[in-house]
Each structure stands twice: as C-alpha cells, then as structure tokens.
Amino acid sequence: SVAIMNSQWIDTATMAAHLGVHPKTLKRLKNTTAMFQEGTDYRFAGASTRAPLQWQWEVTEESFTRFKRMDPSEVETYGGNDANP
C-alpha cells in the first residue's frame, strides 16, 4: 500500500512484495549477487547480522531494475567455458 511507502525503510516481506518476488528470492539475490549494497539498499535492524533486514524501497527498486542480468546458460557454468567464448 502507498502508506507503507512513506517510510524509507521497510521489511523484507514488504520489499519482496513490492518487487514481485518471494522474500527468499530477495535474500538470495542479496547474498549471491552484487545487486544490493549494505548501508545503501539494506541495513540490519539490530547490532548483529542475524537481525532482520530493512530495505530502502526506492533505492532497492532502482538497484533491482538496473542490475545487469546474466543469460541463464551462463549462471551455473562455474567458469567451465571461459576459454571458448
């Protein structure tokens, strides 16, 4: 809802819903790509990395939109075909 978007920082479930992805997908993208930066796109809502995440919705949405996606055939090659473009 629009009222939630008045807050700069929102929780993972709300951010995922805003982007149209599952919360686990959003966390996986955070952990496995350079799509999001800590302190810019997200922060921890506590003193440890086990604390819940909070997302800055406008910045995160922009990062999500601008991120250069890989071709699916390149995602899990693990460098096997680097010499043969």
matplotlib code that plots the C-alpha trace (Angstrom):
import matplotlib.pyplot as plt

x = [0.0, 1.1, 1.0, 3.8, 6.0, 6.1, 8.7, 12.2, 12.9, 10.6, 10.9, 11.9, 8.4, 7.1, 10.1, 9.8, 6.1, 6.8, 9.3, 7.0, 9.5, 9.4, 11.2, 13.6, 14.4, 15.2, 17.5, 19.2, 19.8, 21.3, 23.6, 24.7, 24.9, 26.3, 22.8, 22.3, 24.8, 24.6, 24.1, 22.5, 19.9, 19.5, 20.6, 20.3, 17.6, 19.9, 23.5, 24.2, 24.0, 21.3, 19.0, 16.0, 16.8, 15.3, 15.2, 15.2, 12.5, 13.3, 17.0, 16.4, 13.9, 16.3, 19.1, 16.8, 15.7, 19.2, 21.1, 22.6, 21.1, 23.1, 21.9, 20.6, 23.2, 26.0, 24.6, 25.9, 28.9, 31.4, 33.9, 34.0, 33.9, 36.0, 38.5, 35.7, 33.5]
y = [0.0, 3.6, 4.5, 2.0, 3.6, 6.8, 5.2, 5.0, 1.6, -1.4, -5.1, -7.9, -9.3, -5.8, -5.1, -8.5, -8.0, -4.5, -6.1, -9.0, -11.7, -14.1, -12.9, -15.9, -14.8, -11.3, -12.6, -15.0, -12.1, -10.1, -13.0, -14.2, -11.1, -7.6, -6.3, -4.7, -2.9, -2.9, 0.7, 1.8, -0.7, -2.5, -2.4, -4.7, -3.7, -4.6, -5.0, -8.3, -9.8, -12.1, -9.1, -8.7, -6.7, -3.4, -2.1, 1.4, 0.9, 3.5, 2.7, -1.1, -0.8, 1.1, -1.4, -4.3, -2.6, -1.6, -4.8, -6.5, -10.0, -12.9, -15.2, -18.4, -20.5, -18.5, -18.7, -22.2, -22.8, -22.0, -20.8, -24.0, -22.3, -19.2, -20.1, -20.7, -17.6]
z = [0.0, -0.6, 3.1, 3.8, 1.1, 3.1, 5.3, 3.9, 5.4, 5.0, 6.0, 3.6, 3.1, 2.1, -0.2, -1.9, -2.5, -3.9, -6.4, -7.2, -5.9, -3.0, 0.2, -0.1, -3.6, -2.4, 0.3, -2.2, -4.6, -1.7, -0.7, -4.2, -6.4, -6.3, -6.8, -3.4, -1.1, 2.7, 4.0, 0.7, -0.3, 3.0, 6.7, 9.7, 12.2, 15.1, 16.2, 14.5, 11.0, 12.4, 12.9, 10.5, 7.3, 6.4, 2.8, 1.5, -1.0, -3.7, -3.8, -3.7, -6.5, -8.6, -8.0, -8.8, -12.1, -13.2, -12.4, -15.4, -15.5, -16.9, -19.6, -17.9, -19.8, -18.1, -14.5, -13.5, -15.7, -12.9, -15.4, -17.4, -20.8, -20.2, -22.9, -25.5, -25.8]

ax = plt.figure().add_subplot(projection="3d")
ax.plot(x, y, z, "-o")
ax.set_aspect("equal")
plt.show()
